[in-house]
Amino acid sequence: MSKLALYHDDTDAWRLVEGDSLNLMAKLPDSSVDCVITDPPYSIGIDGASWDRFGDDRLPAAEAFERWTRAWATEVRRVLKPGGHLLAFGAPRTFHRLVAGVEDAGLEVRDQLLWLYGQGIPKSRRLPAGRGTALKPAYEPILLARSPLDGSTLVNLERYGTGALNIDAARIGEARYWPANLALSHAPDCPVALLDGHSIGPSRLFYCAKATRFEREAGCEQLPARLAELYRGRSHRPRVLRNIHPTVKPLALMRWLVGLAVPEGGVVLDPFAGSGSTGIAAMLEGRPFLGIEREGEFVDIACARLTHWAKESA
């Protein structure tokens, strides 16, 4: 696939552009996007990938990551409509740099959502006497930020349709509880269920399991199969996969975020589209999607998945 290529389906429900997000966002008009939902690199050196490494001999990685975040968040602020929201996933140990970069770009930090899960595997060295170097990951933070309003919230809503969250669309369970800034993922016998397991009546929290193998691979049948390590540890072996993206987000979670933050019919932008989960969720929720992805192998995966789910939702 050639660089700066544009991919889309016949209905234009989704568009995906291959290239660098900073360069391509600069070509978008001001105030042209209703919401940005993205899972950017975390600067934790995930799987040794070059796209997740920042810094050099002149600039420490943490500072380089914050500067880079400020750069793309500045473009996000420009292309967002007044009051448009940004939802960005992060890693616990670099999240403060993500938040600082976004805030320095002029976006208003509104909240921090937490997606808790029980299936994480510790990325720790096993040292003598039962010691280690890290805890087991059990959550991912999600930054909720907002572009500055043009007037009051009500005036902004009337002018642009943005500035507020879709509370009723994201209410929880049969009892229709107000959505919380905490989402839980659990498998059978997973301990996170205990956080809400003793409440009377339906759950007050949003439960969302990690992406299943079917969900990861659907649409990718024609792509080459490769060995990939989704989890590391002595009890986990590499799997044969076609979707080799390391941080595939579950569609249920992404659909909930789209329903919460994007006005009906509003355009969703993901400047780090990865394997296309934001785009699939936007399409399934009836929101037009524009994605940008630099890595060609992820573009192939995202196009395959988006094409599959477009047919499923037709």
Buried (B, 14 or more C-beta within 10 A) or exposed (E): EEEEEEBBBEEEBBBBBBBBBBEBBEEBEEBBBBBBBBBBBBBBEBEEEEEBBBBEEEEEBBEBBBBBBBBBBBBBBBBBBBBBBBBBBBBBEBBEBBBBBBBBBBBBBBEBBBBBBBBBBBBBEEEEEEEEEEEEBBBBBBBBBBBBBBEEEEBBBEBBBBBBBBEEBBBBEEEEBEBBEBBBBBEEEBEBBEBBEEEEEEBBBBBBBBBEEEBBBBBBEEBEEEEBBBBEEEEEEEBEBBBBBEBBBBBBBBBBBBBBBBBEEBBBBBBBBBBBBBBBBBBBBBBBBBBBBBBEBBBBBBBBBBBBBBEEEE
